[in-house]
Amino acid sequence: MFRHTLFGLMVPAALLLGAPSAFAENRLALVIGQSAYRSVPALPNPANDAKAVTQLLTDSGFEVSTASDLSQGQMRDKVSEFAGKVAAKGPDTVALVFYAGHGLQIDGENFLIPVDIDAKREADIPIQAVRLNDILNTLTSVPSRMRILMLDACRNNPFPELKTAGSGLALVDAKVGAPGTFLSFSTSPGAVAEDGSGNNSPYTTALLAAGKEQGIPIEETFKRVRLAVNKVTEGRQTPWDSSSLTEDFRFSGASIAGPKPAAQPKKSVAEWTRDLNGKPVEAANDLIVADGTDEAYEAFAGLYPQTSLGRLARDWLVRHRRMVAWNNAVLINTASGYRSFLTRFPDSDLSATARKLEERLRNRPEFTPAVAAANAALPQNVALAAPMCPCNVQPPQQQPIKVNAPVRRVEPDPPKKRVDRKPPRRSEPDDDVVVVRRPPPRVVYDPPPREVYEPSRPPVSIGIGIGLGGFGGGRGGNYGDHGGRGRY
């Protein structure tokens, strides 16, 4: 009886202990901490942040590669080496990159700053720094289950010579890139993060606590990170994330197999106003920070306009809408797109860059309205195999044009009957028989009035492709140089 009872207890326990392995995946991480900058003031915390996050990820089942104080070449080598490891592990791999250090946005692009940089002007940054898009493109170039990128890199601009560099980092939307990507920034787009007064930054401190909580999805983990950072900075800093994940992931505990459930529909401003009305300002603030949508912030700012949190919420909302408009202008990348941005935000920290890019593109043709009109005129059943080349469009088969010309028939003379005539008397012995034959009837066509018939031509569509990203389009998309750089 004892053996049967013990066996009955051991079987469920074995199943429970084996459950995580049923959904286990390969986990690889690259952790970079940049503290010892040579030409700008050093940052005290990134090296500490990298060490602490390495321990957190190791405890979460990651195989971690850690590096600190890398030059530009070393950063690129480390990312390439990491991509090779992901490729070797196979497509069932979770690839995670954590970066702590300086970051900048130049002309709408985000750059991570190596310790050997010595920039004197904005044009030096693309040459001496590492594009965030290059890292994203490298990660998406190898098959993997998902990619997670965490950036504690939105500190103040360390280069006083760069007068037109925008504040913080530009917005990056994971939804326009490859599915299976999660991006987390230590503060919202266009804002500046704090390095912190302790051993770790506020963002890393919150991540170390939330990442250890058992059995919560990654979205919930970073929701708690947002709340913790917002509280410790008294609303000055609010982390931001964007996700295109299609599967579940948890730092601690087994992930749930299968596709993620559909997201809940966003609430309107009126619904948020109803739900927040009457709540204490701190409790209401926690709700909107956890939600992170424009509608929640707009309702909160309207209900608590005289409080410090209400004013910070209004600042967040204005900045976020400006960064969304800026991201759209960079994606379109036309002179009119930048003019439109300047019309809405004439005096922002991005205005100087917008004017510069508008001037740079002033002579570039803009085909967008013509393309829209031409495409609208196309028949619905005409498929364009190659939108960028109208010559590849096969015209529909043209039916031969029939000309109904007037016909005038000339009736022939009545046929002559065979006539037997008596020829004049000749000396030949036999009489000749003469048969008169007329030619066959003739049909005469009067030519119609001269007309010039030209075969109908299908409307020409000129397609302009804007690479988004994928994480690998052309700019064109959101990432890369203007006019065809590699794009997310």
Salt bridges, closest charged atoms under 4 A:
GLU25 OE2 - ARG27 NE 2.65
GLU25 OE1 - ARG145 NH1 2.16
ASP49 OD2 - ARG155 NH2 3.91
GLU63 OE1 - LYS89 NZ 3.63
GLU81 OE2 - LYS85 NZ 3.96
ASP107 OD1 - LYS356 NZ 2.82
ASP107 OD2 - ARG360 NH1 3.73
GLU109 OE2 - ARG131 NE 3.35
GLU109 OE1 - ARG475 NH1 3.68
GLU109 OE1 - ARG485 NH2 2.21
GLU109 OE2 - ARG487 NH1 3.67
ASP118 OD1 - LYS120 NZ 2.72
GLU122 OE1 - LYS356 NZ 2.85
ASP124 OD2 - ARG121 NH1 3.34
ASP152 OD1 - ARG155 NH1 3.73
GLU194 OE2 - ARG236 NE 2.82
ASP195 OD1 - ARG155 NE 2.76
GLU213 OE1 - ARG224 NH1 1.93
GLU219 OE2 - LYS260 NZ 3.15
GLU220 OE1 - LYS223 NZ 3.80
GLU220 OE2 - ARG224 NE 2.98
GLU234 OE1 - ARG236 NH1 3.58
ASP241 OD2 - ARG226 NH1 2.65
GLU247 OE1 - ARG145 NE 3.28
ASP248 OD2 - ARG250 NE 2.71
ASP275 OD2 - LYS267 NZ 2.63
ASP275 OD1 - ARG274 NE 3.09
ASP286 OD2 - LYS231 NZ 3.29
ASP294 OD1 - HIS320 ND1 2.95
ASP294 OD2 - ARG321 NE 3.76
GLU295 OE2 - LYS266 NZ 3.75
GLU298 OE1 - ARG321 NH2 2.79
ASP349 OD1 - ARG322 NE 3.78
GLU358 OE2 - ARG339 NH1 3.43
GLU359 OE2 - ARG362 NH1 2.85
ASP413 OD2 - ARG438 NH2 3.02
GLU428 OE1 - ARG426 NE 3.55
ASP432 OD2 - ARG426 NH2 2.27
ASP446 OD2 - ARG408 NE 3.43
ASP481 OD1 - ARG131 NH2 2.46
ASP481 OD1 - ARG485 NH1 1.55
